[in-house]
Amino acid sequence: MTIYTIFLVLTIATIISQTVHSWYVFNSFSRMTGFIRHFQAIMFCSIISVAIFAFVIIGKPQLALLGAFIEIIINMYYYAMDFFENGIRARVKRTESILIFWRKNWVALFFGILLPMLIYIFARQMIELK
C-alpha cells in the first residue's frame, strides 16, 4: 500500500465521518419524509464534503477552504442548537450552563472544526505525493 493510497483512504474515511456528523442538521431542515428525507440529507452532506476534496484536486484551494468553512458552520450550528435546547434551559446560572456545555462538548466541537479541515489537508497531501 502506497502513501498515496493511505491518504486516499484517510480522505474517504474523513468524508464519511463528516457526512454522518452533519447528517442531523440537514435531516432536520428537510421537508421530505421517510427514506427520501434521509437520502436527501446524506446526499447534501456528501456533496459538500466531496466538493472540498474535488476543489483541492482541480487546483481551486480557495473554493475548497470555503467548503470547509461552510461545513464548520454547519457543525457549529449543530452544537449551538444543542446548547440552546439543553444548556440555556438548565436550572443553573447562564455562565454555569456555558461551562457545563463546554466541559461536555469540547472534544465534539474540536472534531467539528477538524473534520472539514482534514478533508482539505489530506487532499493537499495527495496532490503533493502525485
N, C-alpha and C positions, 0 to 999 in steps of 0.2 A: 504494500500500500504506500503510495507516494504522499509527500507532504501536501501536494495539491488536492489529492483525494480526501485527505483528512480535513482540510479547510472546507471542501465542498460538503462533506458530511456534517461538519460543525454548523455551516450556514443553513443547511436544510433543517437540522435539529433546532436551531435557533428560530427559524421561520415558523416551524410547527409550534414551538413553545410560545412565541409571541401571538400566534393565531389563537391558541387556546386561552392565552392570558387576556386578550381583548375581546374575545367572543361575547362575553356577557354584556358589554356596553352596546355592541351592535345588535345583539338579540333583543335588548330592552327597547331599542328605537324602532325596530321593525314593526310594520303594520300587518305583516303576513301572519299566518297561523300554521301550526303543526310543523311538518317536516320542512316545508318551503321556508319558514321563518328561520329555522336552524341552518339550513343550507345557505340562505342569503347572508346570514351573519358570518358563517365560516368563509364564504367566498369573498366578502368585502374585506374581512381581516387579512385574508391571504393575499389579496390584490395589493394592499399597501405594503406588506412585508416583502413580497416578491418584487415589487416596484423598486424598493430600496436596493435590493440585490441587482436588478436589471440596470438601473441608472448608474451604478458603480461600474458594472461590466461594460456598458457602452460609453463610458467616459464622461458622464454628467454628474460629478460628485455633489454639486450644489443641489440638484434635484433629489439625490439620494439623502442628503442631510435634511432637506425639507421633509421628505417622507419619514425619516427617523424622528424629527421634531413633532410631526403630526401624531405619530404613534406614542411618543412620550406624553403628549397632551391627552390622548385617549386613555392611556394607563393612569395618569394622574386624576383624570375625571372619575375613573372607577373608584379610586381610593378616597377622593374628595366626597363622592356620593355616599360611600360607606361611612365616612366621618360624619357627614351631616345627618345621616339616618340613625347612626348609633352613638356617635361621640357627643354631639351637641345636646342630644336629648337625655344624656346620662344625668343622674341626680347629684352631680358634683359641680363645683365651680368651673367656669369655662376654661381657665388655664389648666386646671387638673384634667379636664377631658382631653385637651390637646396633648398633654404629657402622656396620658394613658394610651391615646391613639398612636402617638409616635412610638412609644415603647413596644406596642403590639405589632406595628406595621412597618418599622424602619427597613427591615430586610425586603419586604414586598415592594416598598417604594424604591429602594435601591435597584431591584431587578426590573421594575417598571421603567427605569431610565436606562439600565444596562442592556436589556434585550434588543431594543431597536438599534442601539449603537453597535452591538456585537455583529448584527447583520451587516452593517456598513464596514466594520473593521475586518471581518472575515472575507468579505468580497474584495476589499482592497488588497488583502494578502494574497488572494487567488490571482489577482492581476499581476502583482509583483513576482509571483512564482512562475507565471506562464512564460 
